[in-house]
């Protein structure tokens, strides 16, 4: 096509080039967002303590920084080659990441910068190779499908999750058409799929969504089958070679160091009971459901001594069937070990009967190793420890009746319809009574051991429990005090790395560092601290490890307990009632939060103890600044962090411009006359194209450019172009340009550059 000057125009070619660049950049940004969103989802799956709302912003931060690198790369590409421009474009981002590290703030942004830089470096070569791009998109699809079906991912309903799915669909359709129609040359461009994706994101969903349950179940079965096969292979190979299979359950060997939570399946529960309780809210009158919470203790088994003690405690306090039903209920559950190797019997606390193949299991630790497939049935007493009736009894300080066997059988039958004779024979009952008496007299030797404590712990225990009128009140005060501390799994154990929960000395070391130094930890730290503070307050206490499982609101055929449910908690020995559990770890609900809320008129009998002021934690969080101070501090911090980034970007641009011009000047100055003239001609061509505003396809004909020049220059320009042809196509020593020809070419170039600048 010719313009009015007779030049060859190539707008279609230019549009094709722009379209290609645009397609690559869109695909690159969609890939960057998809990788960041996938990373965020995996991080949230394995870090329950993470701030979900903050992590959901991660893909947007990565994409924004990726875009910033893209803009800088296009700016720098005007001065240096493509590969070098990519390297230059990430330097300001690296400077910003370094500054964020220096100020130790916005770790999410720092991580986003690092990921964006890595993606920019990695995706650039991928986008240039079509087959490699298709492979990467396919791997993303597989990873997303696996996480959705196997790990129940993408269920938080964040905007990032929705956009991740749309991005993945766009990329899959864009690359898939090339796979499905390899011989088709005119494929749909990516912006076509991008427009469809934008429209899809704007369309509101129906209130009744499409029922994909069949496809979901099928996908889950396939994923679970693959995962089970892999787990079984790993499990049996680890057993065959004698290695220890990693689990969440760790008995009392936990030392309080940093832990990584695992979703490894440990135990399967089966029960016919509903997983929640329903109560009527006194204020609203609405019926509410509260999930049941089950504590499974390891190494204790069926604690018949505890059961007999609690039975005598209720009898001593004159509890009848109706009152007992307000805070106790006999329950049953079947327990199957999955990926778990231990000698310990893991059963609900307050279990009074464990059976395997209808044979009673005695003791809490077996001589044989229990592993995958080991199955037991447990009967236990479900107790609402937050019930005002029970807390009133615990504060009363009454002991337990020593019932004879016949009376005990009749009382258990009357309270819970339990046939005690099927649980304990007469001889076993007498042994349990003897064990109760022994526990009462000898318990102080083991469970009041305060080896390793110092005066700081003793003073703290006195300060917390000062003014409490009962042992139970002391327990609740210590529990409330500890719940002020921060919860984290990224923590430190005791000052001595070998300290663990198996000894008083180890728990004292862990608790002292936690209470007076770090001020943050997880269940091991909270349990160790409460046990030692209780003992220093004169209350026998022990640490118990196992699992804490909160049932869902839906009734299922089975309930799966993962390794991340592994837990430790303290138990205090209250006179007559026996061992009573507490929950000082703030990451978990207190017993009051899962109370049964059974409170008829009998509540008047249960007078609550006056509430005591809880001392402040020794390690306090910093005071929140006022909004004005916070704004000023954030603004100052933003300036401190951003100015090096902005300055580095400006300096790089200035450096590249100055460096490019200096290089051109030096190359021109020290070049031969021939090269100087050829350089002048190239610059003249560029100036003419730019001043004309036309898009010229360079056919190699210099005559195409003459009509673009001003009329008074066209004659001189024709002479210079003739000299250029002579230099390019004539051989011999005498074809070098004369000084006059060089001067004319330089003069025309300078005039055109001057006109262009105006």
LUMSE-628235 format. One record per residue (C-alpha): residue in one letter; x, z negated, y negated. Coordinates in steps of 0.001 Angstrom, whole numbers, padded with zeros to 6 digits, always signed. Last residue first. Layout:
AXZY ...
//
This chain:
X+010633-018312-021351 X+012780-019127-018316 X+012036-015678-016887 X+013183-013963-020124 X+016510-015832-019923 X+016901-014966-016263 X+016184-011320-017087 X+018726-011284-019899 X+021361-013020-017743 X+020938-010528-014923 X+021091-007528-017285 X+024303-008848-018885 X+025930-009571-015537 X+025191-006067-014298 X+026555-004578-017548 X+029729-006739-017424 X+030407-005792-013821 X+029963-002098-014652 X+032296-002438-017661 X+034922-004203-015553 X+034855-001241-013159 X+033293-001569-009756 X+035434-001050-006650 X+035018+002398-005030 X+038697+003354-005400 X+039922+001794-002148 X+037870+003930+000137 X+034463+004104+001718 X+031153+004692-000063 X+027888+003212+001295 X+027540-000245-000194 X+029730+000090-003279 X+028233+003463-004203 X+024693+002152-003618 X+025449-000767-005967 X+026828+001543-008627 X+023591+003540-008450 X+021613+000304-008790 X+023671-000473-011906 X+022971+002960-013413 X+019220+002695-012682 X+019191-000758-014310 X+020838+000639-017453 X+018052+003250-017727 X+015266+000756-016880 X+016368-001881-019367 X+014546-000665-022513 X+011352-000058-020529 X+011191-003620-019235 X+011841-003893-015490 X+009173-003652-012749 X+009407+000156-012640 X+013085-000177-011519 X+012328-002400-008502 X+011139+000257-006037 X+014275+002312-006909 X+016330-000304-005076 X+014996+001038-001786 X+015855-001380+001075 X+012217-001628+002094 X+011879-005049+000402 X+008190-005870+000606 X+007141-006879-002868 X+004622-009545-003827 X+003739-009073-007488 X+003929-011661-010291 X+006009-009229-012370 X+008391-011927-013646 X+009029-013231-010119 X+009674-009828-008598 X+011985-008798-011463 X+013922-012077-011320 X+014408-011800-007552 X+015665-008216-007820 X+018048-009102-010666 X+019423-012002-008587 X+020177-009641-005717 X+021813-007141-008098 X+023985-009846-009705 X+025191-010952-006245 X+026126-007347-005395 X+028034-007147-008691 X+029928-010367-008032 X+030682-009319-004452 X+032290-006108-005705 X+034215-007879-008490 X+035705-010261-005895 X+034348-013812-005710 X+036024-016776-007440 X+033468-017156-010203 X+030455-016225-008094 X+031211-018705-005286 X+031997-021376-007861 X+028778-020793-009787 X+026622-020613-006648 X+028139-023831-005364 X+027588-025541-008679 X+023980-024378-008772 X+023303-025570-005236 X+025014-028902-005843 X+023099-029527-009048 X+019782-028706-007419 X+020627-030587-004208 X+021926-033627-006076 X+018940-033703-008401 X+016568-033517-005415 X+018538-036162-003501 X+018711-038405-006561 X+014949-038152-007062 X+014237-039050-003407 X+016756-041917-003509 X+015246-043254-006737 X+011716-043190-005341 X+012774-044994-002153 X+015030-047441-003986 X+012162-048200-006404 X+009609-048815-003671 X+010720-052161-002225 X+011547-054042-005394 X+008569-052534-007191 X+006210-053464-004343 X+007645-057000-004307 X+007001-057379-008012 X+003437-056141-007615 X+002870-058403-004619 X+004209-061428-006504 X+002071-060676-009561 X-001041-060113-007491 X-000426-063305-005486 X+000183-065315-008626 X-003102-064108-010126 X-005017-064595-006870 X-003580-068136-006521 X-000880-068625-003911 X-001802-069945-000450 X+000213-073035+000375 X+002837-072555+003059 X+001875-073521+006594 X+002663-077130+007557 X+005097-078344+010230 X+004363-082072+010537 X+000658-081426+011181 X-001672-083386+008925 X-003089-086644+010202 X-006662-086507+011630 X-009200-088610+009750 X-011358-090555+012179 X-014930-089668+013165 X-017059-092700+014033 X-017879-092884+017752 X-021123-091213+018788 X-024021-093194+020116 X-025441-091891+023356 X-028668-093825+023883 X-030449-091794+021235 X-029646-088669+023229 X-032338-089604+025770 X-034779-087740+023532 X-033589-084349+024814 X-030085-082929+024288 X-028746-080276+026678 X-026397-078195+024567 X-024473-076866+027595 X-021172-077178+025755 X-018890-074141+025561 X-017762-074696+021962 X-017639-078467+022491 X-015076-078014+025267 X-012774-076416+022727 X-012409-072661+022543 X-008999-071198+023212 X-006274-069953+020858 X-006087-073453+019349 X-004375-074981+022428 X-005352-078694+022465 X-007937-078251+025260 X-008675-081479+027153 X-009287-082327+030819 X-010502-085721+032165 X-008834-087297+035222 X-010559-090411+036541 X-013961-091599+035328 X-013287-095299+036071 X-010616-095800+033417 X-009816-092520+031703 X-006769-090670+033073 X-005883-087876+030673 X-005550-084197+031578 X-003431-081656+029731 X-003784-077853+029909 X-001802-074879+031182 X-003023-071301+031405 X-002834-068036+033299 X-005599-065750+032019 X-002955-063115+031119 X-002313-062714+034845 X-005731-061161+035310 X-008890-062733+036721 X-011465-060280+038017 X-015110-061251+038446 X-017164-059912+041339 X-020700-058723+041973 X-021348-058840+038259 X-023718-060737+035967 X-023263-059686+032366 X-022397-062209+029648 X-018765-062249+030718 X-017145-065297+032332 X-014371-067101+030483 X-011452-067747+032835 X-008746-070367+032384 X-006098-070173+035067 X-003643-072546+036713 X-001392-075263+035397 X-002027-078982+034983 X+000019-081371+032850 X-000468-085099+033378 X-001536-088113+031368 X-001743-091909+031711 X-002817-093396+028351 X-000528-095959+026660 X-000259-094137+023335 X+003254-092936+024264 X+001690-091449+027392 X-000919-089644+025321 X+001715-088282+022922 X+003776-087039+025883 X+000853-085260+027553 X-000378-083841+024249 X+003005-082361+023382 X+003584-080836+026826 X+000099-079285+026756 X+000495-077817+023262 X+003943-076392+024017 X+002994-074904+027406 X-000297-073563+025983 X+001367-071449+023311 X+003803-072023+020463 X+004186-072694+016766 X+005485-075531+014593 X+009141-074502+015067 X+010835-077789+014154 X+009026-081125+014323 X+006130-080573+016723 X+007521-077684+018793 X+011089-078967+019031 X+009818-082412+019947 X+007230-081072+022412 X+009690-078961+024424 X+012246-081795+024676 X+009579-084346+025665 X+008156-081937+028252 X+011602-081530+029849 X+012334-085260+029904 X+008927-086014+031405 X+009601-083576+034221 X+008106-080420+035757 X+007032-079015+032400 X+010311-077272+031635 X+013658-077953+029969 X+016518-075712+031190 X+016978-074067+027775 X+017726-077441+026177 X+016437-077465+022591 X+013013-076942+024093 X+011150-073667+024411 X+010965-070967+021774 X+008073-068774+020709 X+006669-065260+020656 X+003545-066244+022598 X+001968-067510+019391 X-000487-070208+018350 X-000042-072114+015105 X-000437-075884+014855 X-003626-077553+013589 X-004986-077742+017148 X-002412-080461+017826 X-004123-083027+015607 X-007565-082362+017062 X-006286-082962+020625 X-004452-086120+019541 X-007623-087460+017948 X-009727-086504+020975 X-007396-088334+023344 X-007316-091426+021139 X-011109-091397+021078 X-011132-091328+024898 X-008749-094274+025043 X-011127-096308+022921 X-011351-097914+019482 X-009151-095514+017505 X-007756-097136+014336 X-004252-095688+014638 X-004250-092886+017186 X-002466-090251+015113 X+000026-092559+013379 X+000949-094388+016584 X+001568-091107+018423 X+003664-089836+015502 X+005774-092993+015453 X+006420-092681+019193 X+007305-089007+018890 X+009764-089696+016069 X+011217-092688+017897 X+012554-090525+020717 X+011183-089264+024012 X+013398-088249+026941 X+011807-090437+029618 X+008220-091293+028687 X+006829-091817+032213 X+003230-092996+031874 X+001942-090601+034531 X+004438-091507+037238 X+004684-095293+037277 X+001421-095840+035412 X-000598-094256+038225 X+000310-097016+040665 X-002587-099402+040121 X-005524-097098+039441 X-004232-094408+041723 X-003876-096887+044539 X-007454-098071+044056 X-008689-094473+044014 X-006555-093630+047035 X-008107-096536+048890 X-011534-095193+047997 X-010463-091726+049146 X-009148-093206+052403 X-012478-094953+052912 X-014263-091646+052337 X-012015-089886+054831 X-012824-092527+057428 X-016575-092205+056827 X-016330-088418+057039 X-016140-086451+053850 X-017707-083172+052710 X-020426-082680+055279 X-021239-086419+055097 X-021545-086055+051334 X-024603-083883+051765 X-025025-082859+048136 X-028544-082840+046668 X-026995-083364+043238 X-027961-086870+042101 X-030056-088122+045023 X-027819-086684+047741 X-024710-088020+046013 X-026373-091472+045768 X-027468-091491+049419 X-024013-090486+050683 X-022359-093091+048405 X-024746-095772+049633 X-023930-094968+053261 X-020160-094860+052649 X-019946-098111+050700 X-019865-097873+046937 X-016858-099149+044997 X-018444-098900+041554 X-016333-097339+038803 X-014996-098876+035593 X-016667-099242+032218 X-014666-098151+029180 X-017721-097321+027067 X-015978-094376+025412 X-016183-092264+028565 X-019846-093115+028987 X-020657-092029+025429 X-018625-088841+025983 X-020751-088148+029078 X-024056-088484+027290 X-022828-086629+024203 X-022014-083639+026447 X-018593-082244+025548 X-017190-082693+029068 X-019968-080527+030516 X-019097-080812+034209 X-019281-078254+037030 X-018741-080163+040273 X-017018-078056+042861 X-017584-076204+046104 X-014883-073708+046968 X-014623-070846+049453 X-011198-069454+050335 X-009575-066024+050670 X-005967-064876+051176 X-005981-061069+050871 X-002730-060736+048962 X-000510-063805+049336 X-000541-067427+050472 X+002772-068746+051757 X+002533-071311+054538 X+003207-075045+054231 X+000204-075336+051941 X+000000-077194+048643 X-003187-078781+047306 X-004137-080947+050252 X-006886-080503+052802 X-008608-077243+053640 X-011803-077538+055668 X-012494-074846+058269 X-015547-072624+057776 X-013348-069489+057819 X-011428-071006+054931 X-012966-074036+053282 X-012408-076047+050108 X-014602-079050+049266 X-014575-081485+046325 X-013442-079141+043559 X-013261-081043+040264 X-010885-078360+038934 X-011806-074972+040360 X-009363-073807+043046 X-005858-072442+043445 X-004257-073770+046624 X-000530-073597+046057 X+001959-072007+048470 X+002213-068993+046171 X+002317-065190+046162 X-000244-063452+043958 X-001301-059844+043620 X-004821-060364+044993 X-005859-063856+046012 X-009571-064160+046804 X-011758-067032+045609 X-015394-067618+046593 X-017413-069795+044218 X-019803-072731+044432 X-021470-075032+041918 X-022776-078608+041706 X-024082-079374+038202 X-023161-082122+035777 X-023883-082787+032070 X-027661-083053+031560 X-028362-083016+035303 X-026764-086468+035557 X-029455-087821+033208 X-032285-086510+035353 X-030692-087653+038643 X-029944-091200+037512 X-026901-092658+035774 X-026628-096434+036011 X-023179-096733+034413 X-021550-098108+037583 X-023205-095318+039580 X-021775-092645+037305 X-018300-094127+037654 X-018681-094476+041435 X-019393-090739+041715 X-016487-089991+039377 X-014111-092013+041567 X-015375-090374+044768 X-014859-086912+043258 X-011386-087782+041920 X-010313-089094+045332 X-011808-086002+046973 X-009536-083714+044960 X-010010-080425+046827 X-006913-078409+045921 X-004385-079900+043506 X-001534-077353+043568 X-003073-074924+041104 X-006021-075598+038830 X-008779-073082+038137 X-010615-073825+034888 X-013933-071973+034614 X-015713-071229+031346 X-019393-070349+031327 X-020594-068144+028532 X-023122-069449+026033 X-026476-067731+025569 X-028769-068502+022657 X-032519-069007+022390 X-033721-069101+018820 X-035304-072233+017318 X-033195-071662+014228 X-031915-075180+013617 X-032146-076724+017098 X-030751-073683+018899 X-032420-073292+022260 X-030115-073063+025282 X-029168-070429+027829 X-026217-070717+030204 X-023796-067977+031241 X-022181-066369+034286 X-025353-066663+036414 X-024673-068027+039874 X-024278-065919+043011 X-020487-066220+042938 X-017491-064025+043721 X-014102-064464+042076 X-011134-062087+042344 X-007635-063365+041585 X-004347-062024+040258 X-004846-058586+038692 X-001848-057693+036569 X-002932-057415+032932 X+000325-058977+031784 X+001257-061146+028831 X+004844-061075+027640 X+006375-064492+027216 X+008834-066079+024779 X+010155-069409+026010 X+007983-072449+026694 X+009776-073604+029841 X+007194-072824+032531 X+008247-074256+035916 X+005088-076373+036254 X+003140-073887+038427 X+003992-070325+037281 X+000780-068305+037523 X+001066-065105+035477 X+002684-063252+038341 X+005856-061313+039153 X+006475-060710+042824 X+009643-062468+043923 X+012060-060278+045812 X+012479-060484+049563 X+012995-056809+050293 X+009817-056486+052319 X+007804-058570+049876 X+008788-056394+046907 X+008030-053271+048990 X+004620-054686+049870 X+003681-055384+046273 X+005073-052194+044769 X+003268-050047+047340 X+000089-052050+046917 X+000303-051762+043144 X+000808-047988+043302 X-002094-047531+045725 X-004267-049810+043610 X-003415-047870+040440 X-004252-044518+042045 X-007535-045848+043432 X-008356-047582+040168 X-007857-044326+038259 X-010067-042360+040678 X-012728-045066+040706 X-012622-045349+036923 X-013048-041615+036505 X-016064-041585+038801 X-017561-044583+037027 X-017043-042928+033641 X-018526-039638+034808 X-021590-041435+036167 X-021909-043636+033082 X-021858-040683+030683 X-025383-041350+029481 X-025585-039558+026150 X-026098-041964+023290 X-029436-043483+022261 X-029128-044262+018556 X-027890-040750+018054 X-024516-040268+016415 X-024056-039246+012806 X-022342-035916+012188 X-019358-036302+009853 X-016692-036499+012566 X-018133-033426+014284 X-017987-031458+011030 X-014332-032386+010577 X-013602-031394+014187 X-015293-028014+013770 X-013252-027425+010603 X-010050-028342+012459 X-010980-026041+015339 X-011113-023093+012904 X-008009-024411+011125 X-006146-024058+014411 X-006467-020280+014434 X-008752-018660+017029 X-006839-016251+019217 X-006216-012591+018385 X-003601-011627+020986 X-005541-012155+024192 X-003306-011707+027205 X-002904-015447+027873 X-006652-016164+027663 X-007160-019510+029444 X-003701-020863+028635 X-003721-019606+025038 X-007240-020960+024595 X-006060-024342+025838 X-003589-024839+022989 X-006227-024873+020252 X-008884-026467+022452 X-006523-029298+023465 X-005238-029826+019922 X-008749-030029+018486 X-009935-032317+021316 X-006948-034628+020802 X-007585-034810+017088 X-011272-035634+017684 X-010380-038395+020153 X-007779-039843+017782 X-010266-039630+014898 X-012712-041839+016804 X-009995-044307+017785 X-008655-044497+014214 X-012159-045190+012905 X-012250-048323+015073 X-014953-048687+017718 X-012954-051337+019637 X-013499-049708+023036 X-010628-047201+022978 X-009109-048683+026166 X-010906-049805+029303 X-007548-049963+031125 X-008223-047555+033990 X-010774-045084+032643 X-009811-044981+028972 X-006091-045625+029399 X-005816-042955+032079 X-007794-040420+030054 X-005593-040984+026991 X-002352-040644+028978 X-003533-037450+030668 X-004606-035878+027378 X-001311-036793+025701 X+000587-035235+028605 X-001434-032034+028194 X-000676-031953+024458 X+003063-032280+025180 X+002934-029483+027774 X+001066-027126+025418 X+003644-027757+022676 X+006495-027022+025097 X+004893-023723+026029 X+004463-022749+022366 X+008011-023508+021249 X+008393-023816+017458 X+006114-026874+017264 X+008331-028720+019745 X+011465-028205+017607 X+009857-029955+014598 X+008028-032539+016713 X+011083-034624+017575 X+012607-035136+014120 X+009280-035678+012372 X+008103-037932+015201 X+011213-040106+014892 X+010745-040405+011122 X+007040-041230+011514 X+007849-043884+014139 X+010425-045564+011909 X+008096-045487+008922 X+005174-046885+010925 X+007331-049731+012240 X+008276-050689+008678 X+004641-050419+007616 X+003577-052737+010451 X+006405-055128+009611 X+005033-055483+006094 X+007572-058037+004942 X+011086-059155+005918 X+012541-058379+002460 X+015626-056742+003950 X+013626-055057+006680 X+011294-053568+004094 X+014317-052308+002154 X+015751-050676+005271 X+012441-048981+006015 X+012331-047647+002441 X+015863-046266+002746 X+014897-044652+006045 X+011915-043037+004347 X+014121-041726+001534 X+016525-040220+004139 X+013812-038490+006192 X+013623-035334+004056 X+017407-034812+004031 X+017491-034497+007819 X+014613-032023+007829 X+016245-030056+004984 X+019438-029749+007036 X+017573-028149+009914 X+015707-025742+007618 X+018664-024559+005504 X+019376-025942+002044 X+018102-025511-001532 X+014490-024391-001264 X+014244-026256+002032 X+014605-029521+000063 X+011136-029217-001451 X+009528-028226+001849 X+011268-031139+003586 X+010115-033540+000876 X+006509-032515+001428 X+006840-032849+005222 X+008492-036270+004912 X+005525-037415+002791 X+003117-036006+005371 X+004850-037991+008157 X+004658-041078+005927 X+000904-040592+005606 X+000513-039837+009321 X+002391-043002+010288 X+000347-045125+007891 X-002911-043632+009180 X-001887-044266+012801 X-000984-047916+011969 X-004271-048796+010256 X-005810-049861+013601 X-002911-052332+013925 X-004203-054225+010882 X-007786-054452+012177 X-006609-055493+015630 X-004369-058310+014376 X-002256-058905+017470 X-002788-061963+019669 X-004080-059872+022558 X-000817-057985+022811 X-000820-055787+025931 X-003924-053739+025247 X-003363-053819+021487 X+000095-052246+021855 X-001260-049534+024160 X-003962-048704+021626 X-001496-048602+018741 X+000860-046279+020678 X-002018-043916+021396 X-003016-043920+017735 X+000577-043202+016663 X+000941-040356+019176 X-002394-038872+018104 X-001636-039129+014377 X+001742-037423+014841 X+000166-034730+017016 X-002526-034050+014429 X+000147-033911+011714 X+002261-031460+013698 X-000693-029244+014588 X-001675-029101+010926 X+001936-028364+009913 X+002328-025602+012486 X-000974-023993+011539 X-000118-024116+007820 X+003273-022499+008409 X+001647-019721+010445 X-001092-019208+007861 X+001501-019013+005080 X+003420-016346+007013 X+000259-014393+007770 X-000740-014600+004106 X+002656-013205+003099 X+002279-010298+005532 X-001234-009613+004286 X+000048-009736+000682 X+002728-007145+001377 X+002891-004826-001629 X+005067-001670-001678 X+005832-000612-005264 X+004401+002507-006953 X+004040+000899-010364 X+000242+000768-010064 X+000651-000908-006714 X+001308+000910-003455 X+000000+000000+000000 
//
